[in-house]
Amino acid sequence: MAITVNLRYTGQNGSALKFAKEMTESGTVAAIRAEAGNLRYEYYQSFEDPETVLLIDSWENQEAIDVHHASPMMTTIATLRDKYDLHMTVERYVSEETPETENKWIRQ
C-alpha cells in the first residue's frame, strides 16, 4: 500500500518553478529518488496557475516517509522553500488496487 502526497508550491514571479529547477539541478531530486522506499518524486507546472508547481511524492509506506523526513534532505528542502518564499497545500492518498470495473477505461 503506497502513500502518495501531492504538494502544491505557490509563489510569485516564477519562484515555484525556480524552486523546482533548483531542486532538480542541484541533485536533490535525484538523491530523494534514491532513498529507500521512494516510488516517485516528480514536479509538474500548472497550466491554470503558472505560479503553482505540483510535486507528486510517493513512498512504499509511512516508515519510508518518516526516514525521509528525518534526513538532512528536509533541511535542504526547507531552506529552498524559504529562499523562494513558497506556500504549500498538501493532500495525502493511500493507494489501492484499481477495481475491475474501471480497467476498461484505462488505456495502456
N, C-alpha and C positions, 0 to 999 in steps of 0.2 A: 504494500500500500504506500504509494509515493505521496509526498506532500509538496504541493506547488504553491508558491507565493507570488502574486502579482503585485509589484511595487510600481506606482506611478510617481515619477520625479517631475516636479514642475518648478520652473524658474522664470527668468526674464531674459530677453535679448539673446536667446540661444544657449543659455547656460546649462540646461539639462542635456542638450546634445553635446556640448563641450565636455561635460562631466563623463558621459558615456564614452566619448572618444578617448579621454584621458585614461579612464579605467581600462579600456581595451589596449591602447598604445603603450601603456606603462607595464603591461604584462600582468596586471592584477586580475583581469578576467581569466586569463589562461591559468593562473595559479589557483583561482577558485574552482575552475572546471576540473583541475587535477586533484582536488581534495576528495578524500574517501567519501562516498555516498552522494556526490553531486551528480545529478542526471541531466541538468540543463541550466544554462545561465546565458540568457540572450536578451539584448536590448532591441527595442523597436521604437520608431518615431511615429507619433500620431499624425494622421492625415487631417484630422479635425482640429487639433490643437498643436501647432508646431512647437509650443513651449513645453510640451509634455513628452516624456520618454517612458516607455513601459519596459520594465525588467521582468522577465519570466524566469523564476528561480525555483528549480525543482530538486528535491532531495529524496533519498531512499526512505528515510524515517526521521523521527524527531531527534534521535541521538546524533545523527549526522549534522542536523541544523545546529544543535547545541554546541557541538565541537567547532563548527564554523563560527558561530557567534562568540566563542571563547578565544578564537585565534587572533593573531595580530592583524589579520586581514580586515577585521572590523574597524580597527583604528584608522587604517588607510582609507576605507570607505567613508567613515565619518568625517575625516579631515577633508576629503574631496567634496563631500556633501556641503560642508560648511564653506569651503572655498568658493563654491558656485552658488551659495545661498539657496539651496533647493528645499522644497517642501514635499512631503510624501503622503500618499494614501496607500493602504495595504489591504489586500484581500488574500485569504488563505483557503486552499482547497485540498481535500483528500481524494485521491483517485480511486476509481472502482472500475470494474470491467464494463465494457460497452455492452448494453443489452442487445440480444439478437435482433429485436425489432428495429433497432437503429442502424444496424450494419448495412442494410440496403441503401442507406443514404450516404454512405461513406465511399468515396471513390479513391482507390489506392493505385 
